[in-house]
């Protein structure tokens, strides 16, 4: 059985921000602190490792790959157990608009717990709101 994944697509054209501002939110520790996690101590680049705190839980993060301006993939872990693989991808929609597509795939035992998947999905709903607020705030400065 395939692991359930959490997917979100956030349309960005309504958020008056440049591609550089969006990339900063997606590809820097400072940007992550605005919407993705509570605390971030990581240099977002290929092969980097660091720590984040998300909803009070400390997680280790390993960056898998970074395609500048397009995509970041990483694995976050807790207590030396890989929890999930996350991909943040900036893309063009079929109608030519920009979107941020987020995919989180639980790893191993985490994938088998439906209550955990529901909690993770709920957390992504909150992150989506925070990203939109961060984008609006940066576009007003």
Buried (B, 14 or more C-beta within 10 A) or exposed (E): EEBBBBEBBBEBEEBEBEEEBBBBBBBBBEBBBBBBBEEBEBEBEEEBEBBBBBEEEEBBBBBBEBEEEEBBBBBBBEEEEBBBBBBBBBEEEEEEEBBBBBBBBBBEEBBEEEEBBEEBBEBBEEBBEBBBEBBEEBEEE
